[in-house]
């Protein structure tokens, strides 16, 4: 008899857009026969999949249930019958919500089982236009995209639900390299702390010069640094920052952070730069999330890599350090500074 396995995945921001499409793609992956049809493999190499549980982590219970209803309705035709979907309340900008999600996931997954894949997709520009601070003294955009997710990962490592064999994928972006000019990343700890607490956007006269596009670019870049630092500290867990590229139907520009006039300028620029479908953007996540877990082969990027579009915002992907603007992400000194900066806010 073949050995059996139950897979567990968790996706943040899973009720719409890239998150929901990622859940759909995950659900369809595990219907292949043992060894994915490779007749040369032995019973000892093969694993019979007896179940797949996908946790949808999101803020809105109504939209989460609508997403699960949609997924369940499609299950008989599109997904294996051994796939189940579970809603977990989660707001990455609220530490109490993050801690509750850690407890829920840790209690929901049986002993000696792990989260095979964790996709940290929630975030974006958020609705904040001013660099507003959270209770943890970080900007909303920093807490939502990076620090809340970092707390989630840490909690799941401590509860041993993320360990050897787990894969953790942060949502990256080409914006983290700077547009149109490369971001000049600092070489001291205060530089990164001040991005997280918003002081980087204050003038000497304490005037606020925060813009959502600056905040977003800085935090997405820091995600890439932090991911690399985590990979070096947790060699048994696979980490990557993966950009989904410029993706249609994600409503990124409609979160409320931009005035209408500016929003339409950015939308026009994005359309001219090219976009691909949400299935392609989510496919980048899934390629990273399930490599060696069944489903897709040939990912080939080492743990800690920031994977982005090779040219522009769509098309072929590459290791960001292959690009001129992406070379700083390979610097361990900067990775360590970002790691220290993020950790300094995580216990608040």
Secondary structure by P-SEA (a helix, b strand, c coil): ccccbbbbbbbccccccaaaaaaaaaaacccccccccccccccccbbbbcbbbbbbbcccaaaaaaaaaaaaaaccccccccbbbbbbbbbcccaaaaaaaaaaaaaaccccccccbbbccccccccccccccccccccaaaaaccaaaaaaaaaaaaaccccccbbbbcccccccccccccccccccaaaaaaaaaccccccccccccccaaaaaaaaaaaaaaaaaaaaaacccbbbbbbbccccccccccccccccaaaaaaaaaaaaaaccccaaaaaaaaaaaaccccccccccccccccccccccccccccccccccccccccccaaaaaaaaaaaaaaccc
